Amino acid sequence: MSEEVEALRLADEIFRLSSEARGYVARGAHVTPLDKSTTLSRITGAEVYLKLENLQKTGSFKVRGPLFKLGRALEKGSVEGVVAASAGNHAQGVAYAASFYGLKSVIVMPELAPPAKVKATRSYGAEVVLHGRVVDEAFKLAEKIAEERGYMLVHPFDDLEIMAGNGTIAWEAYEQGGRFDTVIVPVGGGGLISGIVSVVRKLMPGVKVIGVEAEAAPKFVESFKEGKPIEVEVTHSLADGLVTKKPGRLTYPIVKHLVDKVVAVDEHEIASAMYLLLERSKILAEGAGAAGVAALLARVVKPKGKTLVIVSGGNADLTSIEKVILVGLAREGRIARITGVIPDIPGQLYKVLEVIAEKRCNVVDIIHDRLHPRISPGMARVTIVLEVPERMLLFELLEDLRDMGYKFVID
């Protein structure tokens, strides 16, 4: 059997299972909103809709697959408990589903998993074990635990029932918004996009499906170049949920033969998407959840017509959100850092601050350095972090300070 024929067979099976999965998912999860984005529609020229899985139970789509898989297994016989490996969202999804069905769960998470996701996973009653740098390494320990305890191992993406559960998103979006011309999906191991493409190709023949992965882990992009699944070197990413080293054995042929294109976005593009969603749409998306929007903003995907973007999750670590906001404000010129040298005598800094106040700027931080080796005796190097109402005021501020004899520059 050729790889393409196998991909079509798997997709047909996922479509059949996804129809069955809808009942299980409906009992334990939300029907998430489908929101038309005026901002993204204006930016792209397409009619852009966001499927808000960040508002799902546990904060991501990852609850869908486990609800189906565990519910189906319990109907077939007894289940002692479940084991999973995940960077966070699959962990919470499995822990929640296990709790929903009254089962014990053990979740193996990478050592660098966001603390908020570790805490949330424990809150659903799971036993959490931290192991390895990435999900692939955590999964090896999960396999060992499953064998030792006789628990069911729930793979985060390379499982037809998990993909079928994920595919229920496509059923919902179709019922909420009708046919779409383009569907844009974040890609980690490929379980989400495999489930969605298996459903939309039946419900919306001719639809274009595009995957978006992080440049920090471009396993599909690089595998397609090589013509086979390969393992790639990965780095830390805001989109931690997309960081896996290698495509799945089942997901690879589906994505290769049924998905139109897979693109990659970098960390700055992901951060910009998170910032825009929060600023303009009041949507809190984690890095992985914002990947599809990042592809639109970076113009690596140029959709036409009615476009569906899956916002796959919202479990962003608050420290990451703080950094994203600060970087976003700096890029827009709404927060700035200026540095200059002033006489180190009473009243000089006060004069500078008076000018700043006149321009309606707010001082966030001041660093006063008398010991810099390039500063003349009797002078001080001052760095001031400011909140700026509008970018032009910053240049007016520098000009006014220059007129007073103070030369400040933007860092």
KEKE-3310 file (N, C-alpha, C; in steps of 0.2 Angstrom, whole numbers, plus 5000, padded with zeros to 4 digits):
npx = (5004:5003:5010:5002:4989:4988:4987:4975:4966:4968:4963:4950:4946:4948:4938:4926:4927:4927:4914:4908:4914:4909:4898:4903:4912:4904:4898:4907:4914:4916:4906:4915:4917:4914:4922:4921:4935:4937:4948:4959:4953:4953:4967:4972:4963:4955:4941:4941:4939:4940:4942:4939:4947:4954:4946:4941:4937:4949:4957:4962:4961:4964:4957:4948:4951:4956:4943:4935:4943:4945:4932:4927:4935:4932:4918:4921:4927:4936:4947:4962:4969:4977:4991:5001:5011:5017:5019:5010:4996:4990:4993:4984:4972:4971:4972:4960:4950:4952:4949:4935:4930:4932:4945:4962:4977:4993:5005:5018:5029:5039:5055:5056:5043:5030:5027:5014:5006:5010:5005:4991:4989:4991:4980:4969:4970:4980:4995:5010:5025:5041:5052:5065:5069:5061:5045:5046:5056:5050:5040:5045:5048:5035:5029:5036:5031:5017:5018:5023:5013:5001:4993:4983:4991:4991:4993:5000:4997:4999:4988:4973:4960:4962:4965:4953:4945:4950:4946:4932:4932:4931:4919:4910:4914:4910:4896:4893:4898:4897:4903:4921:4934:4948:4958:4967:4979:4988:5003:5010:5014:5006:4993:4981:4979:4978:4967:4958:4959:4955:4941:4937:4939:4929:4918:4919:4923:4938:4943:4956:4969:4981:4995:5004:5019:5032:5047:5056:5055:5054:5049:5040:5042:5055:5056:5048:5056:5066:5060:5055:5051:5060:5071:5072:5083:5078:5073:5070:5054:5041:5030:5028:5020:5020:5032:5040:5051:5050:5039:5023:5021:5009:5003:5012:5010:4997:4997:5007:5001:4988:4987:4988:4999:5013:5020:5032:5034:5043:5049:5047:5037:5027:5026:5021:5008:5002:5002:4994:4981:4978:4978:4969:4959:4955:4958:4966:4979:4990:5007:5007:4994:4992:4999:4993:4988:5000:5006:4997:5000:5013:5013:5016:5007:4994:4978:4963:4946:4934:4940:4946:4954:4962:4963:4971:4974:4975:4983:4994:5009:5010:5022:5027:5018:5019:5031:5029:5019:5027:5037:5029:5023:5035:5039:5029:5032:5026:5032:5047:5065:5077:5093:5105:5118:5121:5124:5131:5124:5113:5096:5097:5093:5079:5075:5075:5065:5055:5052:5049:5037:5029:5027:5018:5022:5025:5036:5044:5055:5071:5089:5103:5119:5135:5147:5152:5164:5167:5162:5164:5172:5161:5149:5134:5127:5112:5098:5082:5066:5051:5033:5025:5013:5010:5020:5026:5028:5039:5050:5048:5051:5064:5070:5067:5074:5087:5087:5089:5101:5104:5109:5100:5097:5088:5088)
npy = (4994:5011:5026:5037:5031:5025:5036:5042:5031:5031:5044:5043:5034:5041:5051:5044:5040:5052:5057:5048:5052:5065:5064:5060:5070:5081:5079:5082:5093:5110:5119:5128:5146:5154:5167:5181:5190:5207:5215:5206:5203:5215:5217:5206:5206:5195:5186:5183:5171:5166:5151:5148:5139:5142:5145:5133:5119:5116:5125:5123:5114:5101:5093:5086:5074:5065:5064:5057:5045:5039:5038:5029:5018:5014:5010:4998:4990:4987:5000:5003:5015:5030:5035:5049:5059:5076:5093:5101:5105:5094:5086:5092:5090:5076:5073:5080:5073:5060:5063:5066:5054:5047:5041:5036:5046:5048:5059:5063:5076:5088:5094:5108:5113:5125:5132:5136:5127:5115:5116:5117:5105:5096:5101:5094:5082:5074:5064:5071:5069:5076:5076:5075:5085:5089:5084:5072:5065:5064:5056:5043:5039:5039:5028:5018:5019:5016:5003:4996:4999:4995:5003:5013:5020:5036:5044:5060:5064:5054:5045:5037:5039:5050:5060:5060:5065:5078:5081:5085:5098:5104:5099:5107:5120:5120:5119:5130:5141:5137:5133:5135:5143:5142:5134:5136:5130:5126:5117:5104:5089:5085:5080:5088:5095:5084:5078:5088:5090:5078:5079:5091:5089:5081:5087:5100:5100:5103:5113:5123:5118:5123:5121:5127:5128:5130:5139:5135:5122:5114:5102:5096:5104:5102:5088:5086:5091:5082:5071:5061:5056:5065:5068:5083:5096:5105:5121:5132:5139:5151:5145:5133:5121:5117:5111:5098:5084:5076:5071:5062:5044:5041:5053:5059:5054:5058:5072:5075:5071:5076:5089:5106:5114:5117:5129:5139:5149:5163:5167:5181:5184:5175:5181:5194:5191:5185:5197:5206:5199:5200:5214:5219:5210:5206:5193:5180:5171:5157:5154:5143:5143:5155:5154:5152:5164:5172:5168:5174:5187:5188:5186:5174:5166:5169:5171:5169:5173:5166:5162:5151:5151:5142:5145:5137:5136:5143:5144:5152:5156:5168:5175:5175:5181:5194:5198:5197:5208:5219:5219:5221:5234:5241:5240:5247:5259:5264:5261:5266:5267:5278:5286:5296:5309:5318:5333:5329:5335:5343:5345:5343:5331:5332:5343:5336:5327:5335:5340:5328:5325:5335:5331:5321:5309:5294:5289:5274:5267:5271:5272:5277:5281:5283:5278:5274:5269:5278:5290:5307:5314:5321:5320:5311:5295:5293:5282:5281:5273:5274:5276:5280:5291:5293:5289:5300:5310:5305:5309:5322:5325:5321:5331:5343:5341:5341:5354:5360:5357:5344:5329:5315:5298:5286:5270)
npz = (5000:4995:5002:5001:4999:5011:5019:5015:5019:5033:5036:5032:5042:5053:5051:5052:5065:5072:5070:5079:5090:5094:5103:5115:5117:5118:5131:5140:5137:5131:5118:5108:5105:5089:5082:5072:5066:5065:5064:5059:5047:5041:5040:5032:5021:5019:5025:5040:5053:5070:5079:5095:5105:5116:5125:5130:5140:5152:5146:5132:5116:5119:5128:5121:5113:5123:5131:5122:5119:5132:5137:5127:5129:5142:5140:5133:5142:5158:5165:5172:5175:5169:5158:5153:5142:5141:5137:5143:5139:5134:5145:5155:5148:5148:5162:5166:5159:5164:5177:5175:5172:5183:5185:5189:5186:5179:5174:5164:5163:5153:5160:5159:5158:5158:5174:5177:5170:5175:5188:5186:5180:5191:5199:5193:5199:5195:5196:5195:5186:5183:5169:5158:5143:5132:5125:5119:5126:5138:5135:5134:5147:5151:5144:5151:5164:5161:5157:5169:5179:5173:5166:5155:5141:5134:5120:5115:5102:5091:5088:5083:5089:5097:5087:5081:5091:5091:5079:5081:5082:5069:5065:5073:5070:5056:5058:5065:5056:5043:5027:5024:5015:5018:5030:5044:5055:5070:5072:5080:5085:5076:5078:5079:5067:5059:5063:5060:5046:5041:5043:5037:5024:5020:5024:5018:5003:4993:5001:5007:5017:5029:5038:5053:5061:5074:5071:5080:5081:5068:5063:5053:5042:5039:5038:5026:5017:5017:5013:5021:5038:5050:5064:5072:5078:5093:5100:5114:5115:5114:5110:5116:5116:5103:5102:5097:5093:5081:5068:5070:5068:5062:5060:5050:5036:5034:5036:5026:5014:5013:5019:5013:5014:5025:5035:5044:5059:5067:5084:5086:5078:5083:5096:5092:5087:5098:5106:5098:5098:5111:5113:5103:5101:5114:5117:5126:5121:5121:5115:5106:5103:5096:5084:5071:5069:5069:5057:5048:5051:5048:5035:5029:5026:5015:5014:5005:5003:5014:5030:5042:5057:5069:5086:5097:5110:5127:5138:5144:5151:5164:5166:5154:5146:5152:5147:5133:5132:5136:5126:5115:5117:5117:5103:5097:5101:5113:5125:5131:5131:5137:5136:5144:5148:5162:5172:5188:5199:5212:5207:5193:5187:5191:5183:5170:5172:5174:5161:5155:5162:5157:5144:5146:5149:5158:5171:5172:5177:5183:5181:5188:5185:5191:5190:5178:5166:5155:5158:5162:5177:5189:5182:5177:5171:5165:5164:5158:5159:5150:5149:5135:5128:5114:5100:5093:5103:5110:5102:5101:5115:5116:5108:5115:5127:5121:5117:5130:5133:5136:5130:5125:5120:5111:5118)
capx = (5000:5007:5009:4996:4983:4987:4985:4968:4963:4968:4959:4943:4944:4947:4932:4921:4928:4925:4907:4906:4917:4905:4894:4908:4915:4898:4896:4912:4918:4912:4906:4918:4914:4917:4922:4924:4939:4937:4955:4963:4950:4956:4974:4973:4959:4951:4936:4944:4936:4944:4939:4942:4948:4957:4940:4938:4938:4957:4961:4964:4957:4967:4953:4943:4953:4955:4936:4933:4947:4944:4925:4926:4938:4928:4913:4923:4930:4939:4953:4965:4971:4980:4997:5002:5017:5015:5022:5006:4989:4988:4993:4978:4967:4971:4970:4953:4946:4952:4944:4928:4927:4934:4951:4968:4981:5000:5007:5025:5030:5046:5057:5055:5036:5028:5024:5006:5003:5011:5001:4985:4988:4990:4974:4964:4970:4985:5001:5014:5032:5045:5057:5067:5069:5055:5039:5048:5060:5045:5035:5049:5046:5027:5029:5038:5026:5011:5019:5024:5007:4996:4989:4982:4995:4987:4998:4997:4995:4999:4983:4967:4955:4964:4964:4946:4942:4952:4942:4926:4932:4929:4911:4907:4915:4905:4889:4893:4900:4896:4909:4927:4939:4955:4958:4974:4980:4994:5005:5015:5015:5001:4987:4976:4978:4976:4960:4954:4959:4951:4934:4935:4940:4923:4912:4920:4928:4941:4945:4964:4971:4988:4998:5009:5023:5037:5054:5060:5054:5051:5049:5037:5045:5062:5054:5046:5062:5070:5055:5054:5050:5066:5071:5076:5085:5073:5075:5065:5049:5035:5025:5030:5015:5022:5039:5042:5057:5049:5032:5021:5021:5002:5002:5016:5007:4991:4999:5010:4997:4981:4987:4991:5006:5015:5024:5035:5034:5048:5047:5045:5030:5022:5024:5017:5002:4999:5000:4988:4975:4976:4977:4964:4953:4954:4959:4972:4981:4997:5011:5005:4987:4993:5003:4990:4987:5006:5007:4994:5003:5020:5012:5018:5000:4990:4972:4958:4939:4932:4946:4946:4960:4961:4966:4971:4974:4976:4987:5000:5012:5009:5028:5028:5013:5022:5037:5026:5016:5032:5040:5024:5023:5041:5038:5024:5034:5022:5036:5054:5071:5081:5099:5109:5123:5119:5129:5129:5123:5106:5091:5098:5088:5073:5074:5074:5059:5049:5051:5045:5030:5026:5025:5013:5025:5026:5042:5043:5061:5077:5095:5108:5126:5141:5154:5153:5171:5167:5159:5168:5170:5155:5144:5131:5124:5105:5094:5075:5061:5045:5027:5024:5006:5011:5027:5029:5030:5045:5055:5048:5054:5072:5072:5066:5080:5093:5087:5091:5108:5104:5108:5097:5096:5084:5092)
capy = (5000:5017:5031:5041:5027:5024:5042:5042:5026:5034:5050:5040:5031:5047:5055:5040:5040:5059:5057:5045:5056:5071:5063:5060:5077:5086:5078:5084:5099:5116:5121:5135:5151:5155:5174:5185:5196:5213:5217:5202:5203:5221:5216:5201:5206:5189:5186:5179:5169:5163:5146:5150:5134:5144:5145:5126:5116:5116:5131:5121:5109:5095:5089:5083:5068:5060:5062:5052:5039:5036:5036:5023:5012:5012:5006:4992:4986:4991:5004:5004:5021:5032:5039:5053:5064:5082:5099:5105:5105:5087:5084:5094:5087:5069:5073:5082:5067:5055:5065:5066:5047:5044:5037:5039:5048:5050:5064:5065:5083:5090:5098:5115:5114:5131:5131:5136:5121:5109:5117:5116:5098:5093:5103:5090:5076:5070:5063:5074:5068:5080:5072:5076:5092:5089:5079:5065:5062:5063:5050:5037:5037:5037:5021:5013:5019:5012:4995:4994:4999:4992:5009:5015:5026:5041:5047:5066:5066:5049:5040:5039:5042:5057:5064:5060:5069:5084:5083:5088:5106:5105:5098:5113:5126:5120:5120:5137:5146:5135:5132:5139:5142:5141:5133:5137:5126:5126:5110:5102:5083:5084:5077:5092:5096:5077:5077:5093:5089:5072:5080:5096:5087:5078:5092:5106:5098:5109:5118:5123:5117:5125:5120:5132:5126:5135:5138:5132:5114:5113:5095:5094:5107:5099:5081:5086:5093:5076:5066:5056:5059:5065:5071:5090:5100:5110:5126:5134:5143:5154:5140:5126:5116:5115:5109:5091:5083:5072:5070:5055:5039:5041:5060:5061:5053:5062:5079:5076:5070:5080:5096:5109:5117:5119:5135:5140:5156:5163:5169:5188:5183:5172:5186:5199:5188:5185:5204:5208:5196:5202:5221:5221:5206:5204:5186:5178:5165:5155:5155:5138:5145:5161:5152:5153:5172:5174:5166:5179:5194:5188:5186:5168:5163:5174:5168:5172:5171:5164:5159:5149:5150:5138:5147:5131:5136:5150:5142:5156:5158:5175:5179:5175:5187:5201:5199:5199:5214:5224:5219:5224:5241:5244:5240:5252:5266:5266:5261:5267:5268:5284:5286:5302:5311:5325:5335:5326:5340:5343:5348:5342:5326:5335:5347:5331:5324:5340:5339:5321:5326:5340:5327:5316:5302:5291:5286:5267:5265:5276:5270:5282:5278:5288:5274:5271:5272:5283:5296:5312:5316:5326:5318:5304:5292:5291:5278:5281:5269:5278:5275:5286:5291:5292:5289:5307:5313:5303:5312:5329:5325:5321:5338:5348:5340:5343:5362:5362:5355:5337:5324:5309:5294:5280:5263)
capz = (5000:4995:5008:5000:5000:5018:5022:5014:5023:5040:5036:5032:5048:5058:5050:5055:5073:5074:5071:5085:5096:5096:5109:5121:5119:5120:5138:5145:5135:5128:5111:5109:5101:5082:5082:5066:5068:5060:5064:5055:5041:5038:5039:5027:5015:5019:5030:5045:5059:5075:5083:5101:5109:5122:5130:5131:5147:5153:5142:5126:5113:5121:5132:5116:5112:5129:5133:5118:5120:5139:5137:5123:5132:5148:5138:5131:5147:5163:5164:5179:5176:5162:5159:5147:5142:5138:5139:5147:5137:5134:5152:5158:5145:5150:5169:5167:5156:5169:5183:5173:5172:5189:5184:5191:5180:5180:5169:5164:5159:5153:5166:5158:5157:5162:5180:5178:5167:5180:5194:5183:5179:5198:5201:5191:5203:5192:5199:5190:5186:5178:5166:5151:5140:5128:5126:5116:5131:5144:5133:5135:5154:5152:5142:5156:5169:5159:5158:5176:5182:5169:5165:5147:5138:5130:5116:5114:5095:5086:5090:5079:5093:5099:5081:5080:5096:5089:5073:5082:5081:5063:5065:5077:5065:5050:5060:5067:5051:5036:5023:5024:5009:5020:5037:5047:5061:5073:5071:5085:5083:5070:5079:5078:5060:5056:5064:5057:5039:5040:5043:5033:5017:5018:5024:5014:4998:4990:5006:5008:5024:5030:5045:5055:5066:5076:5069:5085:5080:5062:5061:5047:5036:5037:5035:5019:5012:5016:5010:5026:5044:5053:5070:5072:5084:5095:5105:5118:5111:5117:5108:5119:5114:5096:5102:5097:5088:5075:5066:5072:5063:5059:5057:5045:5030:5033:5034:5019:5008:5014:5020:5007:5015:5032:5036:5051:5061:5072:5090:5086:5075:5088:5101:5089:5087:5105:5108:5094:5100:5118:5113:5099:5102:5121:5117:5128:5118:5122:5109:5101:5100:5092:5078:5065:5068:5068:5050:5044:5052:5045:5027:5026:5023:5012:5013:5001:5005:5021:5033:5049:5061:5076:5092:5100:5118:5131:5144:5143:5158:5165:5165:5147:5144:5153:5142:5126:5132:5136:5119:5110:5119:5114:5096:5095:5104:5119:5131:5128:5136:5134:5140:5142:5153:5165:5178:5194:5204:5214:5203:5186:5186:5192:5176:5165:5174:5172:5153:5154:5164:5152:5138:5148:5149:5164:5172:5175:5180:5182:5183:5189:5186:5192:5189:5171:5164:5150:5161:5165:5184:5190:5177:5179:5166:5167:5159:5160:5155:5150:5146:5131:5125:5107:5098:5091:5109:5112:5098:5104:5121:5115:5105:5121:5131:5118:5118:5137:5134:5138:5124:5127:5114:5113:5118)
cpx = (5004:5006:5003:4990:4982:4985:4977:4964:4963:4963:4951:4941:4943:4940:4926:4921:4926:4918:4905:4909:4913:4901:4898:4910:4910:4897:4901:4916:4913:4911:4909:4916:4918:4917:4925:4928:4940:4944:4959:4960:4953:4963:4975:4969:4955:4945:4938:4940:4940:4940:4942:4943:4952:4952:4937:4940:4946:4960:4963:4960:4959:4963:4948:4945:4953:4948:4934:4937:4945:4937:4924:4929:4934:4921:4914:4925:4933:4946:4956:4967:4975:4986:4998:5008:5015:5018:5017:4998:4987:4988:4986:4972:4966:4969:4963:4949:4946:4948:4937:4925:4929:4940:4957:4973:4988:5002:5014:5026:5037:5048:5056:5048:5034:5025:5017:5003:5004:5006:4993:4983:4987:4983:4968:4965:4976:4991:5006:5022:5036:5051:5059:5067:5063:5050:5042:5052:5055:5041:5039:5048:5039:5026:5031:5033:5020:5012:5020:5017:5001:4991:4988:4987:4991:4992:4995:4995:4994:4994:4976:4961:4956:4963:4957:4942:4944:4947:4935:4926:4929:4922:4908:4908:4911:4898:4888:4894:4899:4903:4915:4931:4946:4954:4965:4974:4987:4996:5011:5017:5011:4995:4981:4974:4976:4969:4955:4953:4955:4944:4933:4935:4933:4917:4913:4925:4931:4944:4953:4965:4979:4990:5003:5013:5028:5043:5058:5060:5051:5051:5046:5040:5051:5061:5052:5051:5066:5066:5054:5054:5058:5066:5075:5078:5080:5076:5069:5060:5044:5029:5027:5026:5016:5029:5040:5047:5055:5041:5030:5021:5014:5001:5006:5013:5001:4993:5002:5006:4990:4981:4991:4998:5007:5021:5027:5035:5040:5045:5044:5038:5025:5020:5020:5009:4998:4997:4994:4981:4973:4974:4970:4958:4951:4954:4966:4974:4988:5000:5009:4998:4987:4997:5000:4989:4994:5008:5003:4997:5010:5019:5015:5012:4996:4983:4968:4951:4938:4937:4945:4953:4959:4966:4966:4971:4976:4980:4994:5003:5012:5016:5029:5024:5016:5027:5034:5023:5022:5036:5035:5023:5029:5041:5034:5026:5030:5026:5043:5059:5076:5087:5103:5114:5121:5124:5126:5129:5115:5102:5092:5093:5081:5071:5072:5067:5053:5047:5047:5038:5026:5023:5020:5016:5026:5032:5041:5049:5067:5083:5100:5115:5131:5147:5155:5160:5172:5164:5164:5167:5165:5149:5140:5127:5117:5101:5087:5070:5055:5039:5026:5017:5006:5018:5030:5031:5037:5051:5054:5051:5062:5074:5072:5072:5086:5093:5089:5098:5109:5103:5106:5096:5091:5088:5089)
cpy = (5006:5021:5035:5038:5026:5030:5043:5037:5029:5040:5048:5037:5036:5050:5051:5040:5047:5060:5054:5049:5062:5070:5063:5067:5082:5085:5081:5090:5105:5116:5128:5140:5152:5163:5177:5190:5201:5215:5213:5202:5209:5220:5212:5202:5200:5190:5181:5177:5165:5157:5146:5144:5136:5145:5138:5124:5115:5121:5129:5115:5102:5090:5085:5076:5063:5059:5057:5045:5035:5034:5030:5017:5009:5008:4999:4987:4990:4994:5006:5011:5023:5036:5043:5057:5070:5088:5103:5104:5098:5084:5086:5091:5080:5069:5075:5076:5062:5056:5064:5059:5043:5039:5040:5041:5049:5053:5065:5071:5084:5095:5106:5117:5120:5129:5131:5130:5115:5110:5115:5108:5094:5095:5098:5083:5071:5069:5065:5072:5072:5076:5074:5084:5094:5083:5072:5061:5060:5056:5043:5034:5035:5030:5016:5013:5015:5005:4993:4994:4996:4997:5010:5021:5030:5045:5054:5068:5060:5043:5042:5042:5049:5062:5065:5065:5076:5086:5086:5095:5108:5104:5105:5119:5126:5121:5127:5142:5143:5133:5137:5138:5140:5139:5133:5134:5125:5118:5109:5095:5081:5081:5081:5093:5089:5076:5082:5092:5083:5074:5085:5094:5083:5083:5098:5104:5104:5114:5117:5123:5119:5124:5125:5129:5131:5134:5135:5124:5113:5106:5093:5097:5104:5091:5081:5087:5086:5070:5060:5059:5059:5069:5078:5092:5105:5115:5128:5139:5145:5149:5133:5120:5113:5111:5101:5089:5080:5071:5063:5050:5039:5048:5062:5060:5057:5070:5080:5076:5074:5087:5100:5112:5118:5124:5135:5148:5157:5166:5176:5188:5180:5178:5192:5197:5188:5192:5207:5205:5198:5210:5222:5217:5204:5196:5184:5171:5163:5155:5150:5140:5151:5160:5154:5160:5174:5173:5171:5186:5194:5187:5179:5164:5169:5171:5172:5169:5170:5160:5157:5148:5147:5141:5141:5131:5143:5149:5146:5157:5165:5179:5180:5181:5194:5203:5201:5206:5220:5225:5223:5231:5244:5245:5246:5259:5268:5265:5262:5268:5273:5284:5293:5304:5318:5327:5332:5331:5341:5347:5346:5336:5328:5339:5342:5328:5329:5340:5333:5322:5330:5336:5321:5309:5300:5287:5279:5265:5270:5272:5275:5280:5283:5285:5272:5274:5277:5290:5301:5313:5322:5325:5312:5302:5290:5288:5279:5277:5273:5275:5281:5286:5290:5293:5295:5311:5312:5307:5320:5330:5325:5328:5343:5347:5342:5351:5364:5360:5348:5332:5317:5305:5288:5274:5258)
cpz = (5000:5001:5007:5001:5007:5021:5021:5018:5030:5041:5036:5039:5054:5057:5053:5062:5075:5075:5077:5091:5098:5102:5115:5123:5121:5128:5142:5143:5132:5121:5111:5104:5094:5082:5075:5069:5063:5059:5059:5048:5037:5036:5033:5021:5014:5024:5035:5051:5064:5079:5090:5106:5115:5127:5132:5138:5147:5149:5135:5123:5115:5125:5127:5115:5118:5131:5128:5119:5126:5139:5133:5126:5138:5146:5135:5136:5153:5161:5171:5180:5169:5164:5152:5148:5138:5141:5143:5145:5137:5141:5155:5155:5147:5158:5170:5165:5161:5175:5181:5173:5178:5189:5187:5185:5183:5173:5169:5159:5159:5159:5165:5156:5161:5168:5181:5175:5172:5186:5192:5183:5186:5200:5199:5194:5200:5196:5193:5191:5181:5176:5159:5149:5136:5129:5124:5122:5137:5142:5134:5142:5155:5150:5147:5162:5168:5159:5165:5180:5179:5167:5157:5146:5133:5126:5115:5107:5090:5088:5086:5083:5096:5093:5080:5085:5094:5083:5074:5082:5074:5062:5068:5072:5059:5052:5062:5061:5044:5033:5023:5018:5012:5028:5039:5054:5063:5073:5076:5082:5077:5071:5078:5071:5056:5057:5060:5049:5037:5039:5038:5025:5015:5019:5020:5008:4994:4995:5006:5015:5025:5038:5047:5061:5068:5073:5074:5085:5074:5059:5054:5041:5034:5035:5028:5014:5011:5013:5014:5033:5047:5059:5069:5078:5086:5100:5109:5114:5116:5115:5110:5117:5107:5096:5102:5092:5082:5074:5069:5066:5059:5056:5051:5038:5029:5032:5028:5013:5008:5015:5015:5008:5023:5032:5043:5052:5067:5079:5090:5083:5079:5093:5098:5089:5093:5107:5104:5097:5107:5117:5109:5100:5109:5121:5120:5125:5120:5115:5104:5098:5096:5085:5072:5064:5066:5060:5046:5045:5048:5037:5025:5024:5021:5010:5008:5003:5012:5024:5040:5052:5068:5081:5097:5107:5121:5137:5144:5150:5159:5165:5158:5144:5146:5148:5135:5126:5132:5129:5114:5111:5116:5107:5093:5098:5110:5125:5128:5133:5133:5139:5138:5148:5155:5170:5184:5200:5206:5209:5195:5184:5186:5186:5171:5166:5173:5165:5152:5156:5159:5146:5140:5148:5156:5165:5175:5179:5179:5185:5183:5190:5186:5190:5182:5169:5159:5152:5164:5173:5184:5186:5179:5172:5168:5162:5162:5156:5156:5147:5142:5128:5118:5105:5096:5097:5111:5108:5100:5111:5121:5112:5111:5125:5128:5118:5125:5138:5136:5132:5126:5120:5116:5112:5113)
residu = (MET:SER:GLU:GLU:VAL:GLU:ALA:LEU:ARG:LEU:ALA:ASP:GLU:ILE:PHE:ARG:LEU:SER:SER:GLU:ALA:ARG:GLY:TYR:VAL:ALA:ARG:GLY:ALA:HIS:VAL:THR:PRO:LEU:ASP:LYS:SER:THR:THR:LEU:SER:ARG:ILE:THR:GLY:ALA:GLU:VAL:TYR:LEU:LYS:LEU:GLU:ASN:LEU:GLN:LYS:THR:GLY:SER:PHE:LYS:VAL:ARG:GLY:PRO:LEU:PHE:LYS:LEU:GLY:ARG:ALA:LEU:GLU:LYS:GLY:SER:VAL:GLU:GLY:VAL:VAL:ALA:ALA:SER:ALA:GLY:ASN:HIS:ALA:GLN:GLY:VAL:ALA:TYR:ALA:ALA:SER:PHE:TYR:GLY:LEU:LYS:SER:VAL:ILE:VAL:MET:PRO:GLU:LEU:ALA:PRO:PRO:ALA:LYS:VAL:LYS:ALA:THR:ARG:SER:TYR:GLY:ALA:GLU:VAL:VAL:LEU:HIS:GLY:ARG:VAL:VAL:ASP:GLU:ALA:PHE:LYS:LEU:ALA:GLU:LYS:ILE:ALA:GLU:GLU:ARG:GLY:TYR:MET:LEU:VAL:HIS:PRO:PHE:ASP:ASP:LEU:GLU:ILE:MET:ALA:GLY:ASN:GLY:THR:ILE:ALA:TRP:GLU:ALA:TYR:GLU:GLN:GLY:GLY:ARG:PHE:ASP:THR:VAL:ILE:VAL:PRO:VAL:GLY:GLY:GLY:GLY:LEU:ILE:SER:GLY:ILE:VAL:SER:VAL:VAL:ARG:LYS:LEU:MET:PRO:GLY:VAL:LYS:VAL:ILE:GLY:VAL:GLU:ALA:GLU:ALA:ALA:PRO:LYS:PHE:VAL:GLU:SER:PHE:LYS:GLU:GLY:LYS:PRO:ILE:GLU:VAL:GLU:VAL:THR:HIS:SER:LEU:ALA:ASP:GLY:LEU:VAL:THR:LYS:LYS:PRO:GLY:ARG:LEU:THR:TYR:PRO:ILE:VAL:LYS:HIS:LEU:VAL:ASP:LYS:VAL:VAL:ALA:VAL:ASP:GLU:HIS:GLU:ILE:ALA:SER:ALA:MET:TYR:LEU:LEU:LEU:GLU:ARG:SER:LYS:ILE:LEU:ALA:GLU:GLY:ALA:GLY:ALA:ALA:GLY:VAL:ALA:ALA:LEU:LEU:ALA:ARG:VAL:VAL:LYS:PRO:LYS:GLY:LYS:THR:LEU:VAL:ILE:VAL:SER:GLY:GLY:ASN:ALA:ASP:LEU:THR:SER:ILE:GLU:LYS:VAL:ILE:LEU:VAL:GLY:LEU:ALA:ARG:GLU:GLY:ARG:ILE:ALA:ARG:ILE:THR:GLY:VAL:ILE:PRO:ASP:ILE:PRO:GLY:GLN:LEU:TYR:LYS:VAL:LEU:GLU:VAL:ILE:ALA:GLU:LYS:ARG:CYS:ASN:VAL:VAL:ASP:ILE:ILE:HIS:ASP:ARG:LEU:HIS:PRO:ARG:ILE:SER:PRO:GLY:MET:ALA:ARG:VAL:THR:ILE:VAL:LEU:GLU:VAL:PRO:GLU:ARG:MET:LEU:LEU:PHE:GLU:LEU:LEU:GLU:ASP:LEU:ARG:ASP:MET:GLY:TYR:LYS:PHE:VAL:ILE:ASP)
# end
